[in-house]
Amino acid sequence: MIYTSGSTGKPKGVCIEHHNAVNFVESERRLFGLGNEHRVLQGFSTSFDASVEELWLAFATGSTLVVVEKAVMQDVELLGQLVEATKATIISTVPTLLATIEPKYLATIQMVIAGGEACNREVIAAYATGGKRRFVNSYGPTEATVACMADFSSPDRPVTIGRPQPGYFACIVNSRMELLPPGVPGELCMAGPSVARGYVKRPELTEEKFTHCPYVALPKPEFDYDEETARDAKYERLYHTGDLTRWNAEGRVEFLGRI
């Protein structure tokens, strides 16, 4: 069980099954290409679902996990010293913290994963320098097992939460559950084997937010990262995120706020 952050109210317990976790880890392993040569900073509190991404992904890929104390995460100089000493290559954190750190302190970092809140162009411009360093704007509710959308961001294009990660299906719908075309705002819904069982001891809310997916017969999006994963994925259930979004002309999703 993983609790939601409570950003939209009281935290809710979400039942994450083993196959949800396995698909999530495999999805990010394929997407990010991590291996035993990487060193992943673990700075999120274990009460926050993003810590699961740091822990499971590192263990599943043979990467080294660099555990960071809370005091170090809050001191940019100490954090920089730790990164230099451990030669850490991956950091996952919130954009607010990234905005307070000068990129020079993260010289060995090869990939920055930003999530947990909306990201802005200034943060992307500071870190998405090209070359060896990649900047990932990550999106995902706990109900879809931590993260389900990702964008390898660049400062020269609009900020988006990207496209579905391998094994996920995304759609944007109106109040009548009609699929919406690019440019039209609607609710983002997610399907795939990482959609959770539901809320713990909240059957009515589970029935409201987790529904049958009526789009299983549709062709999978042409912008799926991995055709094999997409073909084998199960899209029977649909999670309604409550987030207002829209497709752009490039097939990426723009986050507009809560509905």
ROKE-98141 format. One record per atom (N, C-alpha, C): atom name; x negated, z negated, y negated. Coordinates in steps of 0.2 Angstrom, whole numbers. Atoms other than C-alpha are relative to their C-alpha. Layout:
{"CA", {X, Z, Y}}
...
END
This chain:
{"N", {-4, 0, 6}}
{"CA", {0, 0, 0}}
{"C", {-4, 0, -6}}
{"N", {3, -1, 6}}
{"CA", {-6, 5, -17}}
{"C", {5, -1, -6}}
{"N", {-5, 2, 5}}
{"CA", {2, -2, -33}}
{"C", {-1, 6, -6}}
{"N", {0, -4, 6}}
{"CA", {6, 10, -48}}
{"C", {-3, -4, -6}}
{"N", {3, 3, 5}}
{"CA", {-2, 6, -64}}
{"C", {5, -4, -5}}
{"N", {-5, 3, 4}}
{"CA", {14, 0, -72}}
{"C", {1, 3, -7}}
{"N", {0, -3, 7}}
{"CA", {12, 11, -87}}
{"C", {7, 2, -2}}
{"N", {-6, -2, 1}}
{"CA", {30, 16, -86}}
{"C", {5, -6, 2}}
{"N", {-5, 6, -2}}
{"CA", {37, -2, -82}}
{"C", {-4, -4, 5}}
{"N", {3, 5, -4}}
{"CA", {33, -15, -69}}
{"C", {-3, 4, 6}}
{"N", {4, -4, -5}}
{"CA", {20, -9, -56}}
{"C", {4, 0, 7}}
{"N", {-4, -1, -6}}
{"CA", {28, -3, -40}}
{"C", {-5, 1, 6}}
{"N", {4, -1, -6}}
{"CA", {21, -4, -22}}
{"C", {2, 7, 3}}
{"N", {-1, -6, -3}}
{"CA", {19, 13, -14}}
{"C", {-3, 0, 7}}
{"N", {2, 0, -7}}
{"CA", {17, 16, 4}}
{"C", {-4, 6, 2}}
{"N", {5, -6, -1}}
{"CA", {2, 28, 7}}
{"C", {-1, 0, 8}}
{"N", {1, 0, -7}}
{"CA", {1, 33, 25}}
{"C", {-7, 3, 2}}
{"N", {7, -3, -2}}
{"CA", {-15, 38, 35}}
{"C", {-1, 7, -2}}
{"N", {1, -7, 1}}
{"CA", {-12, 56, 34}}
{"C", {0, 2, -7}}
{"N", {1, -1, 8}}
{"CA", {-9, 55, 15}}
{"C", {-7, -1, -2}}
{"N", {7, 1, 2}}
{"CA", {-26, 48, 13}}
{"C", {-5, 5, 3}}
{"N", {4, -5, -3}}
{"CA", {-34, 60, 25}}
{"C", {0, 6, -4}}
{"N", {-1, -6, 4}}
{"CA", {-27, 75, 16}}
{"C", {-3, 0, -7}}
{"N", {3, 1, 7}}
{"CA", {-32, 68, -1}}
{"C", {-7, 0, 0}}
{"N", {7, 0, 0}}
{"CA", {-50, 65, 4}}
{"C", {-3, 7, 2}}
{"N", {3, -7, -2}}
{"CA", {-52, 82, 12}}
{"C", {1, 5, -5}}
{"N", {-1, -4, 6}}
{"CA", {-44, 90, -3}}
{"C", {-5, 0, -5}}
{"N", {5, 1, 5}}
{"CA", {-56, 83, -15}}
{"C", {-7, 2, 3}}
{"N", {7, -2, -3}}
{"CA", {-71, 86, -3}}
{"C", {-1, 7, -1}}
{"N", {0, -7, 1}}
{"CA", {-67, 104, -3}}
{"C", {-1, 2, -7}}
{"N", {0, -2, 7}}
{"CA", {-64, 105, -21}}
{"C", {-6, -2, -4}}
{"N", {6, 2, 3}}
{"CA", {-79, 95, -27}}
{"C", {-6, 2, 3}}
{"N", {6, -2, -4}}
{"CA", {-91, 100, -14}}
{"C", {-6, -6, 0}}
{"N", {5, 6, -1}}
{"CA", {-99, 82, -12}}
{"C", {-3, 0, 6}}
{"N", {4, 1, -7}}
{"CA", {-112, 78, 1}}
{"C", {-4, -6, -1}}
{"N", {4, 6, -1}}
{"CA", {-125, 65, 6}}
{"C", {-5, 0, -6}}
{"N", {5, 0, 6}}
{"CA", {-136, 70, -9}}
{"C", {3, -3, -6}}
{"N", {-3, 3, 7}}
{"CA", {-124, 63, -22}}
{"C", {1, -8, 0}}
{"N", {-1, 7, 1}}
{"CA", {-122, 46, -29}}
{"C", {6, -2, -4}}
{"N", {-6, 1, 3}}
{"CA", {-105, 40, -34}}
{"C", {1, -7, -3}}
{"N", {-2, 6, 3}}
{"CA", {-102, 27, -47}}
{"C", {6, -3, 1}}
{"N", {-6, 3, -1}}
{"CA", {-89, 14, -43}}
{"C", {1, -5, -5}}
{"N", {-1, 5, 6}}
{"CA", {-83, 6, -59}}
{"C", {7, -2, -1}}
{"N", {-7, 2, 1}}
{"CA", {-64, 6, -58}}
{"C", {1, -7, 4}}
{"N", {-2, 6, -4}}
{"CA", {-56, -11, -53}}
{"C", {4, 2, 6}}
{"N", {-3, -1, -6}}
{"CA", {-50, -11, -35}}
{"C", {8, 0, -1}}
{"N", {-8, 1, 1}}
{"CA", {-32, -15, -42}}
{"C", {3, 7, -3}}
{"N", {-2, -7, 3}}
{"CA", {-32, 3, -50}}
{"C", {-1, 5, 5}}
{"N", {0, -4, -6}}
{"CA", {-28, 17, -38}}
{"C", {-6, 5, -1}}
{"N", {6, -5, 0}}
{"CA", {-43, 28, -45}}
{"C", {-6, -3, 3}}
{"N", {6, 3, -4}}
{"CA", {-55, 16, -36}}
{"C", {0, 3, 7}}
{"N", {-1, -3, -7}}
{"CA", {-48, 23, -20}}
{"C", {-4, 7, 0}}
{"N", {4, -6, 1}}
{"CA", {-55, 40, -26}}
{"C", {-7, -1, 1}}
{"N", {7, 1, 0}}
{"CA", {-72, 33, -29}}
{"C", {-2, -2, 7}}
{"N", {2, 3, -7}}
{"CA", {-73, 23, -12}}
{"C", {1, 5, 6}}
{"N", {-2, -4, -6}}
{"CA", {-64, 35, 0}}
{"C", {-5, 6, 0}}
{"N", {4, -7, 1}}
{"CA", {-73, 51, -7}}
{"C", {-7, -1, 2}}
{"N", {7, 1, -1}}
{"CA", {-90, 43, -6}}
{"C", {-1, -1, 8}}
{"N", {1, 2, -7}}
{"CA", {-88, 36, 12}}
{"C", {1, 6, 4}}
{"N", {-2, -5, -4}}
{"CA", {-80, 52, 18}}
{"C", {-5, 6, 0}}
{"N", {5, -6, 1}}
{"CA", {-94, 64, 12}}
{"C", {-7, -3, 1}}
{"N", {7, 3, -1}}
{"CA", {-109, 52, 16}}
{"C", {-4, -1, -7}}
{"N", {3, 1, 7}}
{"CA", {-112, 50, -3}}
{"C", {-2, -7, 0}}
{"N", {2, 7, 1}}
{"CA", {-121, 34, -9}}
{"C", {5, -3, -5}}
{"N", {-4, 3, 5}}
{"CA", {-109, 22, -18}}
{"C", {-4, -5, -4}}
{"N", {4, 4, 4}}
{"CA", {-116, 14, -33}}
{"C", {5, -5, -4}}
{"N", {-5, 5, 3}}
{"CA", {-105, -2, -37}}
{"C", {-3, -2, -7}}
{"N", {2, 2, 7}}
{"CA", {-105, -6, -56}}
{"C", {4, -6, -2}}
{"N", {-3, 6, 2}}
{"CA", {-101, -23, -62}}
{"C", {4, 2, -7}}
{"N", {-4, -1, 5}}
{"CA", {-87, -24, -75}}
{"C", {-4, -1, -7}}
{"N", {4, 1, 6}}
{"CA", {-99, -30, -89}}
{"C", {-4, 6, -1}}
{"N", {4, -6, 1}}
{"CA", {-110, -15, -86}}
{"C", {4, 6, -2}}
{"N", {-4, -5, 2}}
{"CA", {-96, -3, -87}}
{"C", {2, 0, -8}}
{"N", {-2, 1, 7}}
{"CA", {-92, -10, -104}}
{"C", {-6, 0, -5}}
{"N", {6, 0, 4}}
{"CA", {-110, -9, -111}}
{"C", {-3, 7, 1}}
{"N", {2, -7, -1}}
{"CA", {-115, 9, -114}}
{"C", {-8, 0, 2}}
{"N", {7, 1, -1}}
{"CA", {-134, 4, -114}}
{"C", {-1, -2, 7}}
{"N", {1, 3, -7}}
{"CA", {-133, -6, -98}}
{"C", {2, 6, 5}}
{"N", {-2, -5, -4}}
{"CA", {-123, 8, -90}}
{"C", {-5, 6, 0}}
{"N", {6, -5, 0}}
{"CA", {-136, 21, -95}}
{"C", {-6, -2, 4}}
{"N", {6, 2, -4}}
{"CA", {-150, 11, -88}}
{"C", {2, 0, 7}}
{"N", {-2, 0, -7}}
{"CA", {-140, 9, -72}}
{"C", {0, 7, 3}}
{"N", {0, -7, -2}}
{"CA", {-137, 28, -71}}
{"C", {-7, 2, 1}}
{"N", {7, -2, 0}}
{"CA", {-155, 31, -74}}
{"C", {-4, -3, 6}}
{"N", {3, 4, -6}}
{"CA", {-161, 18, -61}}
{"C", {2, 2, 7}}
{"N", {-3, -2, -7}}
{"CA", {-149, 24, -47}}
{"C", {0, 7, 1}}
{"N", {0, -7, 0}}
{"CA", {-150, 42, -52}}
{"C", {7, 2, 2}}
{"N", {-7, -2, -1}}
{"CA", {-131, 43, -51}}
{"C", {2, 7, -2}}
{"N", {-2, -7, 1}}
{"CA", {-123, 60, -50}}
{"C", {7, 1, -2}}
{"N", {-7, -1, 1}}
{"CA", {-104, 57, -51}}
{"C", {3, -6, -3}}
{"N", {-4, 6, 3}}
{"CA", {-94, 46, -63}}
{"C", {7, 2, -1}}
{"N", {-7, -1, 1}}
{"CA", {-75, 44, -63}}
{"C", {2, -5, -4}}
{"N", {-3, 5, 4}}
{"CA", {-67, 35, -77}}
{"C", {5, 3, -5}}
{"N", {-6, -2, 4}}
{"CA", {-54, 36, -91}}
{"C", {-3, 3, -6}}
{"N", {3, -3, 6}}
{"CA", {-57, 47, -107}}
{"C", {-1, -4, -5}}
{"N", {1, 5, 5}}
{"CA", {-56, 32, -118}}
{"C", {-7, -3, 0}}
{"N", {7, 3, 0}}
{"CA", {-72, 25, -111}}
{"C", {-5, 6, -1}}
{"N", {4, -5, 2}}
{"CA", {-80, 42, -111}}
{"C", {-2, 1, -7}}
{"N", {1, -2, 7}}
{"CA", {-77, 44, -129}}
{"C", {-5, -5, -4}}
{"N", {5, 5, 3}}
{"CA", {-88, 28, -132}}
{"C", {-7, 1, 2}}
{"N", {7, -1, -3}}
{"CA", {-103, 34, -122}}
{"C", {-3, 6, -2}}
{"N", {4, -6, 1}}
{"CA", {-116, 46, -128}}
{"C", {-2, 3, 6}}
{"N", {2, -3, -6}}
{"CA", {-119, 59, -115}}
{"C", {-7, -1, 2}}
{"N", {7, 1, -1}}
{"CA", {-137, 56, -117}}
{"C", {-2, -6, 5}}
{"N", {1, 5, -5}}
{"CA", {-135, 40, -107}}
{"C", {2, 2, 7}}
{"N", {-2, -2, -7}}
{"CA", {-128, 50, -92}}
{"C", {-4, 6, 2}}
{"N", {5, -6, -1}}
{"CA", {-143, 62, -90}}
{"C", {0, 2, 7}}
{"N", {0, -3, -7}}
{"CA", {-142, 63, -71}}
{"C", {7, 2, 3}}
{"N", {-7, -2, -2}}
{"CA", {-123, 65, -70}}
{"C", {1, 7, 1}}
{"N", {-2, -7, -2}}
{"CA", {-118, 81, -62}}
{"C", {7, 2, -1}}
{"N", {-7, -1, 1}}
{"CA", {-100, 79, -63}}
{"C", {4, -6, -3}}
{"N", {-4, 5, 3}}
{"CA", {-88, 69, -74}}
{"C", {7, 1, 2}}
{"N", {-7, -1, -2}}
{"CA", {-70, 66, -67}}
{"C", {3, -5, -5}}
{"N", {-4, 4, 5}}
{"CA", {-58, 60, -81}}
{"C", {7, 0, 2}}
{"N", {-7, 1, -3}}
{"CA", {-41, 53, -76}}
{"C", {3, -6, -3}}
{"N", {-3, 6, 2}}
{"CA", {-29, 39, -79}}
{"C", {4, 0, -6}}
{"N", {-4, -1, 6}}
{"CA", {-23, 45, -96}}
{"C", {-2, 7, -2}}
{"N", {1, -7, 2}}
{"CA", {-22, 61, -106}}
{"C", {-7, 1, -3}}
{"N", {7, -2, 3}}
{"CA", {-39, 69, -111}}
{"C", {1, 5, -6}}
{"N", {0, -4, 6}}
{"CA", {-43, 77, -127}}
{"C", {-6, 5, 0}}
{"N", {5, -5, 0}}
{"CA", {-54, 92, -132}}
{"C", {-7, -3, -2}}
{"N", {6, 3, 3}}
{"CA", {-67, 81, -141}}
{"C", {-4, -3, 6}}
{"N", {4, 3, -5}}
{"CA", {-72, 72, -125}}
{"C", {-2, 6, 5}}
{"N", {2, -5, -4}}
{"CA", {-72, 88, -115}}
{"C", {-6, 4, -3}}
{"N", {5, -3, 4}}
{"CA", {-83, 96, -128}}
{"C", {-7, -4, 1}}
{"N", {6, 4, 0}}
{"CA", {-95, 82, -127}}
{"C", {-4, 0, 7}}
{"N", {2, 1, -7}}
{"CA", {-97, 82, -108}}
{"C", {-1, 7, 4}}
{"N", {0, -7, -4}}
{"CA", {-93, 100, -102}}
{"C", {-5, 4, -3}}
{"N", {6, -3, 3}}
{"CA", {-110, 106, -107}}
{"C", {-2, 7, 4}}
{"N", {2, -6, -4}}
{"CA", {-111, 120, -93}}
{"C", {-6, -2, 4}}
{"N", {6, 2, -4}}
{"CA", {-126, 121, -82}}
{"C", {2, -4, 6}}
{"N", {-1, 4, -6}}
{"CA", {-127, 108, -69}}
{"C", {6, -5, 0}}
{"N", {-5, 5, 0}}
{"CA", {-114, 96, -76}}
{"C", {7, 3, -1}}
{"N", {-7, -3, 0}}
{"CA", {-95, 100, -73}}
{"C", {4, -6, -2}}
{"N", {-5, 5, 2}}
{"CA", {-81, 91, -81}}
{"C", {7, 1, 3}}
{"N", {-6, -1, -4}}
{"CA", {-65, 88, -71}}
{"C", {5, -4, -4}}
{"N", {-5, 3, 3}}
{"CA", {-49, 84, -80}}
{"C", {5, -1, 6}}
{"N", {-4, 2, -6}}
{"CA", {-39, 75, -66}}
{"C", {6, -3, -1}}
{"N", {-7, 3, 1}}
{"CA", {-21, 71, -64}}
{"C", {3, -2, 6}}
{"N", {-3, 2, -6}}
{"CA", {-11, 62, -51}}
{"C", {3, -7, -1}}
{"N", {-3, 7, -1}}
{"CA", {2, 48, -49}}
{"C", {-2, -3, 7}}
{"N", {1, 4, -7}}
{"CA", {0, 35, -35}}
{"C", {4, 3, 5}}
{"N", {-5, -3, -5}}
{"CA", {15, 43, -27}}
{"C", {-2, 6, 4}}
{"N", {3, -6, -3}}
{"CA", {5, 58, -23}}
{"C", {-7, -1, 3}}
{"N", {6, 3, -2}}
{"CA", {-10, 48, -17}}
{"C", {-6, 2, -5}}
{"N", {6, 0, 5}}
{"CA", {-21, 46, -32}}
{"C", {0, 6, -5}}
{"N", {1, -6, 4}}
{"CA", {-24, 64, -38}}
{"C", {2, 6, 3}}
{"N", {-3, -6, -3}}
{"CA", {-16, 80, -35}}
{"C", {-1, 7, -4}}
{"N", {1, -6, 5}}
{"CA", {-20, 92, -50}}
{"C", {-7, -1, -3}}
{"N", {7, 0, 3}}
{"CA", {-38, 96, -57}}
{"C", {-1, 6, -4}}
{"N", {2, -6, 4}}
{"CA", {-45, 107, -70}}
{"C", {-8, -1, -1}}
{"N", {7, 0, 2}}
{"CA", {-64, 111, -72}}
{"C", {0, 3, -7}}
{"N", {-2, -1, 7}}
{"CA", {-62, 110, -90}}
{"C", {-6, 3, -4}}
{"N", {5, -3, 5}}
{"CA", {-71, 120, -104}}
{"C", {2, -1, -7}}
{"N", {-2, 1, 7}}
{"CA", {-71, 117, -123}}
{"C", {2, 6, -3}}
{"N", {-2, -6, 3}}
{"CA", {-67, 135, -126}}
{"C", {7, 2, 2}}
{"N", {-7, -2, -1}}
{"CA", {-50, 135, -119}}
{"C", {5, -7, 0}}
{"N", {-5, 6, 1}}
{"CA", {-34, 123, -120}}
{"C", {-1, -5, 5}}
{"N", {0, 6, -5}}
{"CA", {-34, 106, -112}}
{"C", {6, 1, 5}}
{"N", {-5, 0, -5}}
{"CA", {-24, 107, -96}}
{"C", {-2, -5, 6}}
{"N", {1, 3, -6}}
{"CA", {-22, 97, -80}}
{"C", {-1, 4, 6}}
{"N", {2, -5, -4}}
{"CA", {-26, 113, -71}}
{"C", {5, 2, 5}}
{"N", {-3, -3, -5}}
{"CA", {-20, 118, -54}}
{"C", {1, -5, 6}}
{"N", {-1, 4, -5}}
{"CA", {-14, 110, -38}}
{"C", {-7, 0, 4}}
{"N", {6, 1, -5}}
{"CA", {-29, 103, -27}}
{"C", {2, 3, 7}}
{"N", {-2, -3, -6}}
{"CA", {-30, 110, -10}}
{"C", {5, -4, 4}}
{"N", {-5, 3, -4}}
{"CA", {-15, 106, 1}}
{"C", {5, -3, -4}}
{"N", {-6, 2, 5}}
{"CA", {-4, 102, -14}}
{"C", {4, 6, -2}}
{"N", {-5, -5, 3}}
{"CA", {11, 112, -20}}
{"C", {3, -3, -7}}
{"N", {-2, 3, 6}}
{"CA", {16, 110, -38}}
{"C", {6, 5, -3}}
{"N", {-5, -5, 3}}
{"CA", {32, 117, -47}}
{"C", {3, -4, -6}}
{"N", {-3, 3, 6}}
{"CA", {40, 114, -64}}
{"C", {7, 2, 0}}
{"N", {-7, -2, -1}}
{"CA", {59, 113, -64}}
{"C", {4, -3, -6}}
{"N", {-5, 2, 5}}
{"CA", {74, 110, -76}}
{"C", {4, -5, 4}}
{"N", {-5, 5, -3}}
{"CA", {88, 97, -73}}
{"C", {4, 3, 6}}
{"N", {-4, -3, -5}}
{"CA", {96, 109, -61}}
{"C", {-4, 2, 6}}
{"N", {5, -1, -5}}
{"CA", {80, 110, -50}}
{"C", {-1, 8, 0}}
{"N", {1, -7, 0}}
{"CA", {78, 128, -55}}
{"C", {-8, 1, -2}}
{"N", {7, -1, 2}}
{"CA", {60, 134, -56}}
{"C", {-1, 4, -6}}
{"N", {1, -2, 7}}
{"CA", {53, 137, -73}}
{"C", {-6, 5, -1}}
{"N", {6, -5, 1}}
{"CA", {42, 152, -79}}
{"C", {-5, -3, -5}}
{"N", {5, 2, 4}}
{"CA", {26, 150, -89}}
{"C", {3, -1, -7}}
{"N", {-2, 1, 7}}
{"CA", {29, 143, -107}}
{"C", {6, -5, -1}}
{"N", {-6, 4, 1}}
{"CA", {45, 133, -103}}
{"C", {-1, -7, 3}}
{"N", {1, 7, -2}}
{"CA", {44, 114, -102}}
{"C", {5, -2, 5}}
{"N", {-5, 3, -5}}
{"CA", {51, 105, -88}}
{"C", {-4, -6, 4}}
{"N", {3, 6, -4}}
{"CA", {47, 91, -75}}
{"C", {-4, 3, 5}}
{"N", {5, -1, -5}}
{"CA", {32, 92, -64}}
{"C", {2, -3, 6}}
{"N", {-2, 3, -6}}
{"CA", {36, 90, -46}}
{"C", {-6, 2, 5}}
{"N", {6, -1, -5}}
{"CA", {23, 89, -31}}
{"C", {2, -1, 7}}
{"N", {-1, 1, -7}}
{"CA", {24, 92, -13}}
{"C", {-7, 1, 4}}
{"N", {6, 0, -4}}
{"CA", {12, 92, 1}}
{"C", {-1, -6, 5}}
{"N", {1, 5, -5}}
{"CA", {5, 81, 15}}
{"C", {-3, -7, -3}}
{"N", {3, 6, 4}}
{"CA", {-2, 68, 2}}
{"C", {6, -3, -4}}
{"N", {-6, 3, 3}}
{"CA", {16, 64, -5}}
{"C", {1, -6, 4}}
{"N", {0, 6, -4}}
{"CA", {18, 46, 0}}
{"C", {7, -1, 3}}
{"N", {-6, 1, -4}}
{"CA", {32, 39, 11}}
{"C", {5, -3, -5}}
{"N", {-5, 3, 5}}
{"CA", {40, 30, -4}}
{"C", {-2, -7, -3}}
{"N", {2, 6, 3}}
{"CA", {41, 14, -13}}
{"C", {2, -6, 5}}
{"N", {-1, 6, -4}}
{"CA", {40, -3, -4}}
{"C", {6, -4, -2}}
{"N", {-6, 4, 2}}
{"CA", {57, -12, -3}}
{"C", {4, 3, -6}}
{"N", {-4, -3, 6}}
{"CA", {64, 0, -16}}
{"C", {4, 7, 3}}
{"N", {-3, -6, -3}}
{"CA", {75, 12, -6}}
{"C", {4, 4, -4}}
{"N", {-3, -5, 5}}
{"CA", {86, 18, -20}}
{"C", {-4, 4, -4}}
{"N", {4, -3, 4}}
{"CA", {72, 22, -31}}
{"C", {-4, 5, 4}}
{"N", {3, -5, -5}}
{"CA", {63, 31, -16}}
{"C", {5, 6, 1}}
{"N", {-5, -5, -1}}
{"CA", {79, 41, -13}}
{"C", {0, 5, -7}}
{"N", {0, -4, 7}}
{"CA", {79, 46, -32}}
{"C", {-6, 4, -1}}
{"N", {6, -4, 2}}
{"CA", {61, 51, -34}}
{"C", {-3, 4, 6}}
{"N", {2, -4, -6}}
{"CA", {57, 58, -16}}
{"C", {6, 4, 3}}
{"N", {-6, -4, -2}}
{"CA", {69, 72, -12}}
{"C", {-3, 5, 5}}
{"N", {2, -6, -4}}
{"CA", {69, 87, 0}}
{"C", {-2, 5, -4}}
{"N", {3, -6, 4}}
{"CA", {59, 101, -6}}
{"C", {3, 6, 2}}
{"N", {-4, -6, -2}}
{"CA", {70, 117, -7}}
{"C", {-4, 6, 0}}
{"N", {4, -6, 1}}
{"CA", {55, 128, -10}}
{"C", {-4, 2, 6}}
{"N", {5, -1, -5}}
{"CA", {47, 128, 7}}
{"C", {-1, 7, 2}}
{"N", {0, -7, -2}}
{"CA", {52, 146, 10}}
{"C", {-4, 5, -5}}
{"N", {3, -4, 5}}
{"CA", {43, 152, -6}}
{"C", {-7, 2, 2}}
{"N", {7, -1, -1}}
{"CA", {26, 160, -5}}
{"C", {-4, -5, -4}}
{"N", {4, 5, 3}}
{"CA", {12, 148, -9}}
{"C", {-3, 3, -6}}
{"N", {3, -3, 7}}
{"CA", {5, 150, -27}}
{"C", {-6, 4, 2}}
{"N", {6, -4, -1}}
{"CA", {-8, 163, -28}}
{"C", {-6, -3, -2}}
{"N", {5, 3, 3}}
{"CA", {-19, 151, -37}}
{"C", {-2, -6, 4}}
{"N", {2, 5, -4}}
{"CA", {-21, 139, -22}}
{"C", {-7, 0, 1}}
{"N", {7, 0, -1}}
{"CA", {-39, 134, -20}}
{"C", {-2, 2, 7}}
{"N", {3, -1, -6}}
{"CA", {-40, 135, -2}}
{"C", {6, 3, 5}}
{"N", {-6, -3, -3}}
{"CA", {-28, 147, 8}}
{"C", {1, -4, 7}}
{"N", {-1, 3, -6}}
{"CA", {-31, 138, 25}}
{"C", {3, -6, -1}}
{"N", {-3, 7, 2}}
{"CA", {-27, 121, 18}}
{"C", {8, 1, -2}}
{"N", {-6, -1, 3}}
{"CA", {-12, 128, 9}}
{"C", {5, 3, 6}}
{"N", {-5, -2, -5}}
{"CA", {-5, 137, 25}}
{"C", {2, -5, 5}}
{"N", {-2, 5, -5}}
{"CA", {-6, 122, 36}}
{"C", {3, -6, -3}}
{"N", {-3, 6, 3}}
{"CA", {1, 110, 23}}
{"C", {8, 0, 1}}
{"N", {-7, 1, -1}}
{"CA", {18, 103, 25}}
{"C", {4, -2, -7}}
{"N", {-3, 1, 6}}
{"CA", {30, 104, 10}}
{"C", {7, -2, 0}}
{"N", {-7, 2, -1}}
{"CA", {46, 96, 16}}
{"C", {2, -4, -6}}
{"N", {-2, 5, 5}}
{"CA", {46, 82, 3}}
{"C", {-3, 2, -7}}
{"N", {2, -1, 7}}
{"CA", {46, 83, -16}}
{"C", {0, -6, -4}}
{"N", {0, 6, 4}}
{"CA", {40, 70, -28}}
{"C", {1, 2, -7}}
{"N", {-2, -2, 7}}
{"CA", {48, 70, -45}}
{"C", {-5, -5, -5}}
{"N", {5, 4, 4}}
{"CA", {34, 64, -57}}
{"C", {3, -3, -6}}
{"N", {-2, 3, 7}}
{"CA", {44, 61, -73}}
{"C", {-4, 2, -6}}
{"N", {4, -2, 6}}
{"CA", {31, 70, -83}}
{"C", {2, 7, -2}}
{"N", {-2, -6, 3}}
{"CA", {35, 84, -95}}
{"C", {-6, 5, 0}}
{"N", {5, -4, 0}}
{"CA", {24, 99, -92}}
{"C", {2, 8, -1}}
{"N", {-2, -7, 0}}
{"CA", {23, 118, -93}}
{"C", {-6, 4, 3}}
{"N", {6, -4, -2}}
{"CA", {13, 132, -85}}
{"C", {-2, 4, -6}}
{"N", {2, -4, 5}}
{"CA", {2, 142, -96}}
{"C", {-1, 7, 3}}
{"N", {1, -7, -3}}
{"CA", {-2, 161, -94}}
{"C", {-5, 1, 5}}
{"N", {5, 0, -5}}
{"CA", {-17, 157, -83}}
{"C", {2, -4, 6}}
{"N", {-2, 4, -6}}
{"CA", {-7, 147, -70}}
{"C", {-3, -7, 0}}
{"N", {2, 7, 0}}
{"CA", {-13, 131, -76}}
{"C", {5, -4, -4}}
{"N", {-5, 4, 3}}
{"CA", {-2, 116, -81}}
{"C", {-2, -4, -6}}
{"N", {1, 4, 6}}
{"CA", {-1, 108, -98}}
{"C", {4, -6, 0}}
{"N", {-3, 6, 0}}
{"CA", {3, 90, -99}}
{"C", {3, -1, -7}}
{"N", {-3, 0, 6}}
{"CA", {16, 87, -113}}
{"C", {2, -7, -2}}
{"N", {-3, 7, 1}}
{"CA", {21, 68, -110}}
{"C", {5, -2, 5}}
{"N", {-5, 3, -4}}
{"CA", {34, 58, -102}}
{"C", {7, 3, -2}}
{"N", {-7, -3, 1}}
{"CA", {52, 65, -100}}
{"C", {4, -6, -3}}
END
